[in-house]
Amino acid sequence: MSGDDGLVGPTFGCIIGKQFELLKKGDRFFFTHRGSNLNGVGFQRDARKILVSRTMSAIICDNSNITKVPQNVFTLGSSTVDCSETAKIDESNVAELLKFAD
C-alpha cells in the first residue's frame, strides 16, 4: 500500500494490512477457506463465488427500503446503482449456499 492510497502512511498501512491478513488466516470459519482441516464447514466453490460477488451496496439494499445506492459506498461521489441490479442472496441461490464442502 503506498502513501497515496489512504490517510495513513506506507508503514502503518502495511501494519494494518498484515493484521487483517492474520485475522483472516486465524479464523477457521472464514467463508473463503477450504480444505481438509475444516471438517466439512467450508463453502463449495459456487457458494464462495456468490458470497464474493456481494458488495456493501447490495447488503445495504437488502437491509433497507432504499431503491438506489452508491455503487461504491466507500467513495464519495460514486455513481448510483438501482437496488434491483445488485447481486442478491435469494431463493435462486440460497440452496447453493447451504451445500458445504466435504
GIZI-V903003 format. One record per backbone hydrogen bond with DSSP energy under -0.5 kcal/mol. NH is the residue of the N-H (numbers start at 1). CO is the residue of the C=O. If there is no record, write none. Layout:
BEGIN
NH_CO + NH_CO
END
This chain:
BEGIN
5_2 + 6_3 + 13_9 + 14_10 + 15_11 + 16_12 + 17_13 + 18_14 + 19_15 + 20_16 + 21_17 + 22_18 + 23_19 + 24_20 + 25_21 + 26_22 + 27_23 + 27_24 + 28_26 + 30_27 + 33_30 + 38_35 + 39_36 + 41_38 + 44_99 + 48_44 + 49_45 + 50_46 + 51_47 + 52_48 + 53_49 + 54_50 + 54_51 + 59_55 + 60_56 + 61_57 + 62_58 + 63_59 + 64_61 + 69_81 + 71_79 + 73_71 + 75_72 + 76_74 + 78_75 + 81_69 + 83_67 + 85_82 + 86_83 + 90_88 + 93_90 + 94_90 + 97_93 + 98_94 + 99_96 + 100_98 + 101_42
END
